[in-house]
């Protein structure tokens, strides 16, 4: 008997990680049965729940899960990883390289597309907690219609509680996430099986021809129904983005072995129920539950939707942190809630904005049926943009031929466009909400991206190189004092403005003058052996370019300790090292650009003025910081 203990251990580890992934990765996808199918039979363009329509809709649900989640995200897109990390920003980072600044038109296009996709994900982040918890609480109304007035208040209380515990981190409660979702998937799968046994005719839905017949019979209404079908795909993007936390194999195992079978069985079960009882179309999920199990199911559904909401909140925190490191959004205060687990972060300002936004959404759309119309446009737009970025990556990095791109990405993009088109027709019913949220986020992120580019260009054009400065100082060296001075700058070649001001006003140099540039890499994490590039010049000048991954928090003292190890010189002592930071006052040149460009620069300046300060952001000892001011004029061409 030949057994490979290494393979056995590896498989066991994969299973353990897969169980953990169930609680984080599949919360959004897993709770979609609460509201997705009923959305097809409600609203202004609802179809009748007759045999042909029910079979056709369920067929579309099944094949959407197979083609768009199983094939697109789990099988194809998970091959497009940035050193293990997935998601729309990982794709963008692979396309644009190490810097988001520069004048390449292609680079700008990829960045703008990623910004639009990211902005739509924020819409998802506001709407998902609202629709998930709301749809779970609505189950009580099935048993007790008198409970209706309390649905919205109870939903808001649960949401406030969820956001209130974010400062404590998800680590402690995260242990229970996997078991809760595992029980959820087992229960909804079992519910589906019971219903299928009663009406096995629903199994015809596995034949995609019934989906085609549905479109033929319903015409325009059939196309609009795709706006409900896309709801079963919410969470696909999160599945791809969470690849870095759990790995490709565990996520695939959890999807194919647990999530996909449970979801397929439940949608089939809901369809079977509607074949028997068309009147149940207003609440097909809870109508599957026997009377004795209704209240326990509401409790389980509420727990599952809290898990789903928590997963999306965490994803938005992570997305914002990545975007900040990549220079695509303002730098915000970040609190690490775990000393042992990378990626467990809390963003105070964003947390409360999300809470207020989610509560406002519940008040504007007090039922899951109303909210479903607002949901699909954000999801489908992000899916389409991800496909475009993937196609560009396949062409530029993998050298795929045009026919291969058309055969793979072309098919996905065609389906994506159909979903976008169907949801666009629901714009006035609620689709405007996700567009409004996305536009607001896009305005902020684009203003930051554009303003940063203008600022970097100004610095590059107005500065002199460090080598030129050192050569001129060597002719007539200034007085040197003991200790080390560290000048932080975003430039690599030119002299930082704060160093000029230091020489002008203090007229001295330290024994060691370190010009430290922090650069965000295109990869999620950078190995310490590859982190630093050090150049030692005359007069004790040392130029250090320190790279960090877009999922890492830059730590200046740690960078200096690594530099000491690499050079063999001792120059960093917290008690004798001063950190010089430039405090720039930004103003707009009076003759700069048109009204829109001036608005964009004003937004950039406001966020720059109110961003998280460099001292805490880079873990610099606050009692060793020296700030020196400078006034810079930003200008845009007309």
C-alpha positions as CSV (number, residue, x, y, z in Angstrom):
1,X,0.0,0.0,0.0
2,X,1.6,3.2,-1.2
3,X,0.7,6.4,0.6
4,X,2.2,9.8,0.3
5,X,2.0,11.5,3.7
6,X,3.0,14.8,2.2
7,X,0.1,14.8,-0.2
8,X,-2.3,13.6,2.5
9,X,-1.2,16.5,4.8
10,X,-1.4,19.0,1.9
11,X,-5.0,17.9,1.1
12,X,-6.0,18.1,4.8
13,X,-4.6,21.6,5.0
14,X,-6.4,22.6,1.8
15,X,-9.7,21.3,3.3
16,X,-9.1,23.3,6.5
17,X,-8.4,26.5,4.6
18,X,-11.4,25.8,2.3
19,X,-13.7,25.6,5.4
20,X,-12.3,29.0,6.5
21,X,-12.8,30.4,3.0
22,X,-16.5,29.4,3.1
23,X,-17.2,32.0,5.8
24,X,-15.4,34.9,4.1
25,X,-15.4,34.3,0.4
26,X,-18.9,33.0,-0.2
27,X,-21.1,35.1,2.1
28,X,-22.4,37.4,-0.7
29,X,-22.9,34.6,-3.2
30,X,-24.4,32.3,-0.5
31,X,-27.1,34.7,0.7
32,X,-28.3,35.6,-2.8
33,X,-31.1,33.0,-2.8
34,X,-32.9,35.1,-0.2
35,X,-33.9,37.7,-2.8
36,X,-32.5,36.9,-6.3
37,X,-35.2,34.6,-7.7
38,X,-38.1,36.6,-6.3
39,X,-36.7,39.7,-8.1
40,X,-37.5,38.1,-11.5
41,X,-41.2,38.0,-10.6
42,X,-41.5,41.5,-9.0
43,X,-41.2,45.0,-10.3
44,X,-42.6,46.8,-13.4
45,X,-41.1,44.3,-15.9
46,X,-41.9,41.2,-13.9
47,X,-42.7,38.0,-15.8
48,X,-45.6,35.6,-14.8
49,X,-44.6,32.6,-12.7
50,X,-45.9,30.0,-15.2
51,X,-44.2,26.7,-16.0
52,X,-42.2,28.0,-19.0
53,X,-41.0,31.2,-17.3
54,X,-40.0,29.5,-14.0
55,X,-38.1,26.7,-15.8
56,X,-36.4,29.3,-18.1
57,X,-35.5,31.7,-15.2
58,X,-34.0,28.8,-13.1
59,X,-32.1,27.7,-16.2
60,X,-30.6,31.1,-16.6
61,X,-29.6,31.1,-12.9
62,X,-27.9,27.8,-13.2
63,X,-26.0,28.5,-16.3
64,X,-25.0,32.0,-15.0
65,X,-23.4,30.3,-12.0
66,X,-21.7,27.8,-14.2
67,X,-20.4,30.2,-16.9
68,X,-19.7,33.4,-14.9
69,X,-18.6,32.1,-11.5
70,X,-17.4,28.5,-12.1
71,X,-15.8,29.2,-15.5
72,X,-15.0,32.9,-15.5
73,X,-13.9,33.6,-11.9
74,X,-13.0,30.3,-10.4
75,X,-11.4,28.6,-13.4
76,X,-10.1,31.4,-15.7
77,X,-9.6,34.6,-13.7
78,X,-7.9,32.9,-10.8
79,X,-5.0,32.2,-13.2
80,X,-4.5,35.9,-13.4
81,X,-3.0,36.6,-10.0
82,X,-0.4,39.1,-8.9
83,X,1.9,36.9,-6.8
84,X,-1.2,35.2,-5.3
85,X,-3.4,38.3,-5.0
86,X,-6.5,38.7,-7.2
87,X,-9.1,41.4,-7.8
88,X,-9.5,44.4,-10.1
89,X,-6.6,46.4,-8.6
90,X,-4.3,43.3,-8.9
91,X,-5.2,43.2,-12.6
92,X,-4.5,46.9,-13.0
93,X,-1.2,46.7,-11.2
94,X,-0.1,43.9,-13.5
95,X,-1.0,46.0,-16.5
96,X,0.5,49.4,-15.5
97,X,3.7,48.2,-13.8
98,X,5.4,49.8,-10.7
99,X,3.9,53.2,-11.0
100,X,0.4,54.7,-11.5
101,X,2.0,58.0,-12.6
102,X,3.2,58.6,-16.1
103,X,2.0,59.8,-19.5
104,X,1.3,56.5,-21.3
105,X,-2.2,56.6,-22.8
106,X,-2.7,52.8,-22.3
107,X,-1.7,53.1,-18.7
108,X,-4.1,55.9,-18.1
109,X,-7.0,53.9,-19.7
110,X,-6.3,50.9,-17.5
111,X,-6.2,53.1,-14.4
112,X,-9.4,54.9,-15.3
113,X,-11.2,51.6,-16.0
114,X,-10.0,50.2,-12.6
115,X,-11.1,53.4,-10.9
116,X,-14.6,53.0,-12.4
117,X,-14.8,49.3,-11.4
118,X,-13.5,50.1,-7.9
119,X,-16.1,52.9,-7.6
120,X,-18.9,50.5,-8.5
121,X,-17.6,48.1,-5.8
122,X,-18.2,50.8,-3.2
123,X,-21.8,50.9,-4.4
124,X,-21.9,47.2,-3.8
125,X,-20.4,47.7,-0.4
126,X,-23.2,50.1,0.6
127,X,-26.1,48.1,-0.9
128,X,-25.1,44.5,0.0
129,X,-25.4,44.9,3.8
130,X,-28.7,46.6,3.4
131,X,-30.3,44.1,1.0
132,X,-28.9,41.1,2.8
133,X,-30.0,41.9,6.3
134,X,-33.3,43.3,5.1
135,X,-34.2,40.2,3.1
136,X,-33.4,38.0,6.1
137,X,-35.6,39.9,8.5
138,X,-38.4,39.9,6.0
139,X,-38.8,36.2,6.7
140,X,-40.7,36.9,9.9
141,X,-43.4,38.7,7.9
142,X,-44.2,35.4,6.2
143,X,-45.3,34.0,9.5
144,X,-46.5,37.2,11.1
145,X,-47.7,39.9,8.7
146,X,-48.2,42.2,11.7
147,X,-44.4,42.3,12.1
148,X,-44.1,44.4,8.9
149,X,-43.7,47.9,10.7
150,X,-40.7,46.5,12.6
151,X,-38.7,45.2,9.7
152,X,-36.8,48.4,8.8
153,X,-36.1,49.5,12.5
154,X,-34.8,46.0,13.3
155,X,-32.6,46.0,10.2
156,X,-31.1,49.4,11.1
157,X,-30.4,48.2,14.7
158,X,-28.5,45.1,13.3
159,X,-26.6,47.3,10.8
160,X,-25.6,49.8,13.5
161,X,-24.4,46.9,15.7
162,X,-22.4,45.4,12.8
163,X,-20.6,48.6,12.1
164,X,-20.1,49.4,15.8
165,X,-18.0,46.2,16.4
166,X,-15.6,47.0,13.5
167,X,-13.0,48.7,15.7
168,X,-12.5,45.4,17.5
169,X,-11.6,43.6,14.3
170,X,-13.1,40.6,12.6
171,X,-10.5,38.2,14.0
172,X,-12.4,37.2,17.2
173,X,-15.8,36.7,15.6
174,X,-14.3,35.4,12.3
175,X,-13.8,32.0,13.9
176,X,-17.5,31.4,13.7
177,X,-18.0,32.6,10.2
178,X,-17.0,29.3,8.5
179,X,-19.3,27.1,10.6
180,X,-22.3,29.5,10.2
181,X,-22.0,29.6,6.4
182,X,-21.3,25.8,6.2
183,X,-24.6,25.2,8.2
184,X,-26.3,27.7,5.9
185,X,-25.2,25.9,2.8
186,X,-26.2,22.5,4.1
187,X,-29.7,23.8,5.2
188,X,-30.5,25.6,1.9
189,X,-29.3,22.7,-0.1
190,X,-31.5,20.3,1.9
191,X,-34.5,22.6,1.5
192,X,-33.9,22.4,-2.3
193,X,-33.6,18.6,-2.3
194,X,-36.9,18.2,-0.5
195,X,-38.7,20.5,-3.0
196,X,-37.1,18.9,-6.0
197,X,-38.3,15.4,-4.9
198,X,-41.8,16.8,-4.8
199,X,-41.6,18.3,-8.3
200,X,-38.7,16.8,-10.3
201,X,-39.8,18.4,-13.5
202,X,-37.7,21.4,-12.5
203,X,-34.6,19.4,-13.4
204,X,-35.3,20.3,-17.0
205,X,-33.8,23.7,-16.2
206,X,-30.3,22.1,-16.6
207,X,-31.1,22.2,-20.3
208,X,-30.0,25.7,-21.5
209,X,-32.6,25.5,-24.3
210,X,-35.3,26.5,-21.7
211,X,-33.4,29.7,-21.1
212,X,-33.5,30.5,-24.9
213,X,-37.2,29.7,-25.0
214,X,-37.7,32.1,-22.1
215,X,-36.2,35.0,-24.1
216,X,-38.2,34.0,-27.2
217,X,-41.5,33.9,-25.3
218,X,-41.0,37.1,-23.2
219,X,-39.2,39.4,-25.6
220,X,-38.2,42.7,-23.9
221,X,-39.4,41.6,-20.5
222,X,-37.2,38.5,-20.8
223,X,-34.1,40.7,-21.4
224,X,-35.0,42.9,-18.5
225,X,-35.2,39.8,-16.3
226,X,-31.5,39.4,-16.7
227,X,-31.3,42.2,-14.1
228,X,-32.6,39.7,-11.6
229,X,-30.4,36.9,-12.9
230,X,-27.2,38.9,-12.2
231,X,-28.2,39.0,-8.5
232,X,-27.2,35.4,-8.2
233,X,-23.6,36.4,-9.2
234,X,-23.1,39.1,-6.5
235,X,-19.9,38.2,-4.7
236,X,-18.1,36.8,-7.7
237,X,-15.7,39.7,-7.7
238,X,-15.1,39.3,-4.0
239,X,-14.4,35.6,-4.6
240,X,-11.6,36.6,-7.0
241,X,-10.3,39.4,-4.7
242,X,-10.0,37.1,-1.7
243,X,-7.7,34.7,-3.5
244,X,-4.7,36.2,-1.8
245,X,-6.1,35.4,1.7
246,X,-6.9,31.7,1.1
247,X,-5.3,30.6,-2.2
248,X,-6.6,29.2,-5.4
249,X,-7.0,25.5,-4.4
250,X,-9.0,26.0,-1.2
251,X,-11.4,28.5,-2.9
252,X,-12.0,26.2,-5.8
253,X,-12.5,23.2,-3.5
254,X,-15.0,25.1,-1.4
255,X,-16.9,26.4,-4.4
256,X,-17.2,23.1,-6.3
257,X,-17.8,20.9,-3.2
258,X,-20.0,23.1,-1.1
259,X,-21.2,26.5,-2.4
260,X,-22.1,25.6,-6.0
261,X,-24.1,22.4,-5.2
262,X,-26.0,24.1,-2.4
263,X,-26.9,27.2,-4.5
264,X,-27.9,25.1,-7.5
265,X,-30.1,22.9,-5.3
266,X,-31.8,25.8,-3.6
267,X,-32.6,27.7,-6.8
268,X,-33.9,24.4,-8.3
269,X,-35.9,23.9,-5.1
270,X,-37.4,27.4,-5.3
271,X,-38.2,26.8,-9.0
272,X,-39.9,23.5,-8.1
273,X,-42.0,25.3,-5.4
274,X,-43.2,27.8,-8.0
275,X,-44.2,25.1,-10.4
276,X,-46.5,23.8,-7.6
277,X,-47.5,27.2,-6.0
278,X,-47.1,30.1,-8.4
279,X,-48.5,32.4,-5.7
280,X,-45.3,31.9,-3.6
281,X,-43.4,34.0,-6.1
282,X,-43.4,37.0,-3.6
283,X,-41.4,35.0,-1.1
284,X,-40.0,31.8,-2.7
285,X,-37.1,31.3,-0.3
286,X,-39.1,31.4,2.9
287,X,-42.0,29.5,1.3
288,X,-39.7,26.5,1.1
289,X,-39.3,26.4,4.9
290,X,-41.9,24.4,6.9
291,X,-43.9,26.4,9.5
292,X,-42.0,24.8,12.4
293,X,-38.7,25.9,11.0
294,X,-39.5,29.5,10.0
295,X,-38.2,31.3,13.0
296,X,-35.0,29.2,13.3
297,X,-34.4,29.9,9.6
298,X,-34.9,33.7,10.1
299,X,-32.2,33.5,12.8
300,X,-29.8,31.5,10.6
301,X,-30.5,33.8,7.6
302,X,-29.8,36.8,9.8
303,X,-26.5,35.4,11.0
304,X,-25.5,34.4,7.4
305,X,-26.3,37.9,6.1
306,X,-24.3,39.5,8.9
307,X,-21.4,37.3,7.8
308,X,-21.9,38.4,4.2
309,X,-22.1,42.0,5.2
310,X,-19.0,41.7,7.3
311,X,-17.1,40.1,4.4
312,X,-18.0,43.0,2.1
313,X,-17.1,45.6,4.7
314,X,-13.7,43.9,5.1
315,X,-13.3,43.8,1.3
316,X,-14.0,47.6,1.0
317,X,-11.5,48.3,3.8
318,X,-8.9,46.2,2.0
319,X,-9.7,47.7,-1.4
320,X,-9.3,51.2,0.0
321,X,-6.0,50.4,1.6
322,X,-4.7,48.9,-1.6
323,X,-5.9,51.9,-3.7
324,X,-4.2,54.3,-1.2
325,X,-0.9,52.4,-1.5
326,X,-1.1,52.5,-5.3
327,X,-1.7,56.2,-5.2
328,X,-5.3,56.0,-6.5
329,X,-7.1,57.3,-3.5
330,X,-6.5,59.7,-0.5
331,X,-4.4,58.2,2.3
332,X,-6.7,57.4,5.2
333,X,-6.2,56.4,8.8
334,X,-5.7,52.7,9.1
335,X,-5.8,50.7,12.3
336,X,-4.4,47.2,12.4
337,X,-6.8,45.0,14.5
338,X,-4.5,42.0,14.7
339,X,-0.9,41.6,15.7
340,X,-0.6,38.2,14.1
341,X,-2.8,38.3,11.0
342,X,-1.9,40.5,8.0
343,X,-4.8,42.2,6.3
344,X,-7.1,42.6,9.3
345,X,-7.6,46.4,9.3
346,X,-10.1,49.0,10.3
347,X,-10.6,52.4,8.6
348,X,-12.6,54.5,11.1
349,X,-13.7,57.3,8.7
350,X,-14.8,54.9,6.0
351,X,-16.6,52.7,8.5
352,X,-18.9,55.4,9.6
353,X,-19.5,56.7,6.1
354,X,-20.5,53.1,5.0
355,X,-22.8,52.8,8.1
356,X,-24.6,56.1,7.3
357,X,-24.8,55.2,3.6
358,X,-26.2,51.8,4.3
359,X,-28.9,53.1,6.8
360,X,-29.9,55.8,4.2
361,X,-30.3,53.0,1.6
362,X,-32.6,51.0,3.9
363,X,-34.7,54.1,4.6
364,X,-35.0,55.0,0.8
365,X,-35.7,51.4,-0.2
366,X,-37.5,49.7,2.7
367,X,-37.9,46.3,1.1
368,X,-35.5,43.9,-0.6
369,X,-37.7,43.8,-3.7
370,X,-37.2,47.6,-4.1
371,X,-33.5,47.4,-3.4
372,X,-32.9,44.6,-5.9
373,X,-33.4,47.1,-8.8
374,X,-30.6,49.3,-7.4
375,X,-28.2,46.4,-7.0
376,X,-27.5,44.8,-10.3
377,X,-25.9,47.8,-12.2
378,X,-22.9,48.1,-9.9
379,X,-22.2,44.3,-10.0
380,X,-22.5,44.0,-13.8
381,X,-20.4,47.0,-14.5
382,X,-17.6,45.8,-12.4
383,X,-17.8,42.3,-14.0
384,X,-17.5,43.9,-17.4
385,X,-14.5,46.0,-16.5
386,X,-12.8,43.0,-15.0
387,X,-13.2,41.1,-18.2
388,X,-11.7,44.0,-20.2
389,X,-8.7,44.2,-17.9
390,X,-8.2,40.4,-18.1
391,X,-8.3,40.5,-21.9
392,X,-5.7,43.3,-22.0
393,X,-3.5,41.3,-19.6
394,X,-3.9,38.1,-21.7
395,X,-2.8,40.1,-24.8
396,X,0.1,42.0,-23.3
397,X,1.5,39.6,-20.7
398,X,0.5,36.1,-21.9
399,X,0.7,36.9,-25.6
400,X,-2.7,35.3,-26.3
401,X,-3.8,35.4,-30.0
402,X,-6.8,37.5,-30.9
403,X,-8.9,34.4,-31.6
404,X,-8.2,33.0,-28.2
405,X,-9.1,36.2,-26.5
406,X,-12.3,36.4,-28.5
407,X,-13.1,32.8,-27.6
408,X,-12.6,33.3,-23.9
409,X,-12.9,37.0,-22.8
410,X,-15.2,37.7,-25.8
411,X,-17.8,35.3,-24.6
412,X,-17.6,36.5,-21.0
413,X,-17.8,40.2,-22.2
414,X,-20.9,39.5,-24.3
415,X,-22.7,38.1,-21.3
416,X,-21.4,41.0,-19.1
417,X,-22.8,43.5,-21.6
418,X,-26.1,41.8,-21.6
419,X,-26.3,42.1,-17.8
420,X,-25.2,45.8,-17.9
421,X,-27.8,46.5,-20.6
422,X,-30.6,44.8,-18.7
423,X,-29.8,46.6,-15.5
424,X,-29.5,50.0,-17.2
425,X,-33.1,49.6,-18.1
426,X,-33.9,49.6,-14.4
427,X,-32.1,52.9,-13.9
428,X,-35.2,54.9,-12.8
429,X,-36.4,52.1,-10.5
430,X,-33.2,52.3,-8.4
431,X,-30.2,51.7,-10.7
432,X,-29.4,55.4,-10.2
433,X,-28.4,54.7,-6.7
434,X,-25.3,52.6,-7.5
435,X,-24.4,55.1,-10.3
436,X,-24.7,58.0,-7.8
437,X,-22.5,56.2,-5.3
438,X,-20.0,55.1,-8.0
439,X,-19.8,58.6,-9.5
440,X,-19.1,60.2,-6.1
441,X,-16.3,57.7,-5.4
442,X,-14.9,58.0,-8.9
443,X,-14.8,61.8,-8.6
444,X,-12.7,61.5,-5.4
445,X,-10.4,58.8,-6.8
446,X,-9.9,60.5,-10.2
447,X,-9.2,63.9,-8.5
448,X,-6.6,62.3,-6.3
449,X,-5.0,60.4,-9.3
450,X,-5.0,63.5,-11.5
451,X,-3.9,65.9,-8.8
452,X,-1.0,63.6,-7.8
453,X,0.1,63.5,-11.4
454,X,0.1,67.3,-11.7
455,X,2.0,67.6,-8.4
456,X,4.7,65.0,-9.4
457,X,5.1,66.7,-12.7
458,X,5.6,70.1,-11.0
459,X,8.3,68.6,-8.7
460,X,10.1,66.8,-11.6
461,X,10.2,70.0,-13.7
462,X,11.3,72.4,-11.0
463,X,14.0,70.4,-9.1
464,X,17.7,69.6,-9.5
465,X,19.3,66.2,-9.1
466,X,20.7,65.0,-5.8
467,X,24.1,64.4,-7.5
468,X,24.3,68.0,-8.7
469,X,23.5,69.3,-5.2
470,X,26.1,67.1,-3.5
471,X,28.8,68.2,-6.1
472,X,28.0,71.9,-5.4
473,X,28.1,71.4,-1.6
474,X,31.4,69.5,-1.9
475,X,33.1,72.7,-3.2
476,X,32.2,74.6,-0.1
477,X,30.8,72.2,2.5
478,X,28.5,73.6,5.2
479,X,29.0,73.0,8.9
480,X,28.2,69.4,9.9
481,X,26.5,68.4,13.2
482,X,26.3,65.0,14.8
483,X,23.4,62.6,14.2
484,X,21.3,61.6,11.2
485,X,18.7,63.5,9.2
486,X,16.1,61.6,7.2
487,X,14.3,63.5,4.4
488,X,11.2,61.7,3.1
489,X,10.4,62.4,-0.5
490,X,8.2,60.9,-3.2
491,X,10.9,61.6,-5.8
492,X,13.9,59.4,-6.7
493,X,16.2,61.7,-8.6
494,X,15.5,65.3,-7.6
495,X,16.3,66.9,-4.3
496,X,13.3,67.1,-1.9
497,X,12.0,70.6,-1.3
498,X,12.3,70.3,2.4
499,X,16.1,69.7,2.1
500,X,16.5,73.0,0.3
501,X,14.6,74.8,3.0
502,X,16.7,73.1,5.7
503,X,19.9,74.2,4.0
504,X,18.6,77.7,3.5
505,X,17.4,78.3,7.0
506,X,19.6,76.1,9.2
507,X,22.8,76.1,7.0
508,X,24.1,72.8,8.4
509,X,24.3,69.2,7.4
510,X,24.1,66.1,9.6
511,X,26.9,63.5,9.7
512,X,24.5,61.3,7.7
513,X,21.8,62.7,5.4
514,X,19.4,60.1,4.2
515,X,17.1,60.8,1.3
516,X,14.4,58.2,1.7
517,X,11.9,57.5,-1.1
518,X,9.0,55.1,-0.5
519,X,7.7,53.4,-3.6
520,X,4.7,51.1,-3.9
521,X,5.4,48.0,-5.9
522,X,3.1,46.4,-8.4
523,X,3.2,43.2,-6.3
524,X,1.2,42.7,-3.0
525,X,4.3,42.1,-0.9
526,X,8.1,42.6,-1.3
527,X,10.7,40.3,0.1
528,X,13.1,42.1,2.5
529,X,16.1,41.0,0.4
530,X,14.7,42.9,-2.6
531,X,13.2,45.9,-0.7
532,X,16.0,48.4,-0.7
533,X,18.2,50.1,-3.3
534,X,21.0,52.1,-1.6
535,X,23.3,54.7,-3.1
536,X,26.1,56.2,-0.9
537,X,27.3,59.6,-2.1
538,X,29.8,62.2,-0.7
539,X,29.4,64.3,2.5
540,X,27.5,61.5,4.2
541,X,24.6,61.5,1.8
542,X,22.8,58.2,1.4
543,X,19.9,57.8,-1.1
544,X,17.5,54.9,-0.2
545,X,14.7,53.8,-2.4
546,X,12.5,51.5,-0.3
547,X,9.8,49.4,-2.0
548,X,6.8,48.0,-0.3
549,X,3.9,45.9,-1.7
550,X,0.5,47.5,-2.2
551,X,-0.9,45.3,0.6
552,X,1.9,46.3,3.1
553,X,2.0,49.2,5.5
554,X,5.3,51.1,5.0
555,X,7.4,51.3,8.2
556,X,10.2,53.9,8.0
557,X,12.1,52.8,11.2
558,X,12.0,49.2,9.9
559,X,13.3,50.4,6.5
560,X,16.3,52.1,8.2
561,X,17.1,49.0,10.2
562,X,17.2,47.0,7.0
563,X,19.4,49.6,5.4
564,X,21.9,49.3,8.3
565,X,22.0,45.5,7.9
566,X,22.6,45.9,4.2
567,X,25.3,48.5,4.4
568,X,27.0,47.4,7.6
569,X,26.9,51.0,8.8
570,X,25.2,52.2,12.0
571,X,23.4,55.5,11.3
572,X,19.9,55.0,12.8
573,X,19.4,55.7,16.5
574,X,16.0,56.9,17.4
575,X,17.4,59.4,20.0
576,X,19.8,61.1,17.5
577,X,17.8,60.8,14.2
578,X,15.6,63.6,13.0
579,X,12.9,63.1,10.4
580,X,12.3,66.1,8.1
581,X,8.8,66.2,6.5
582,X,7.7,68.7,4.0
583,X,4.4,70.5,4.7
584,X,3.2,71.7,1.4
585,X,0.6,74.4,0.9
586,X,-1.0,73.8,-2.4
587,X,-2.8,76.5,-4.4
588,X,-4.2,76.6,-7.9
589,X,-2.7,78.9,-10.5
590,X,-5.2,81.6,-11.4
591,X,-4.9,80.8,-15.1
592,X,-5.2,77.1,-14.7
593,X,-7.6,75.1,-16.8
594,X,-11.4,75.1,-17.1
595,X,-14.0,74.9,-14.4
596,X,-14.0,71.1,-14.2
597,X,-10.2,70.9,-14.0
598,X,-10.1,73.5,-11.3
599,X,-12.8,71.5,-9.4
600,X,-10.7,68.3,-9.7
601,X,-7.6,70.1,-8.4
602,X,-9.7,71.7,-5.5
603,X,-10.9,68.3,-4.5
604,X,-7.4,66.9,-4.6
605,X,-6.1,69.8,-2.5
606,X,-8.9,69.4,0.1
607,X,-8.1,65.7,0.6
608,X,-4.4,66.3,0.6
609,X,-4.8,68.9,3.4
610,X,-7.0,66.5,5.4
611,X,-5.2,63.2,4.7
612,X,-3.7,61.0,7.4
613,X,-0.4,62.6,8.5
614,X,2.9,60.9,7.4
615,X,4.1,60.5,11.1
616,X,1.4,57.9,11.9
617,X,1.2,56.5,8.4
618,X,4.9,55.6,8.2
619,X,5.3,54.8,12.0
620,X,7.8,57.6,12.5
621,X,8.5,58.6,16.2
622,X,6.5,61.8,16.6
623,X,9.0,63.4,19.0
624,X,11.7,63.2,16.3
625,X,9.8,65.0,13.5
626,X,10.7,68.4,12.0
627,X,8.2,69.9,9.6
628,X,9.1,72.6,7.1
629,X,6.6,74.4,4.9
630,X,6.5,75.2,1.2
631,X,4.0,76.8,-1.2
632,X,3.4,75.2,-4.5
633,X,1.1,76.3,-7.4
634,X,-0.7,73.7,-9.3
635,X,-1.7,74.4,-12.9
636,X,-3.5,72.5,-15.6
637,X,-3.4,73.4,-19.3
638,X,-6.6,75.0,-20.7
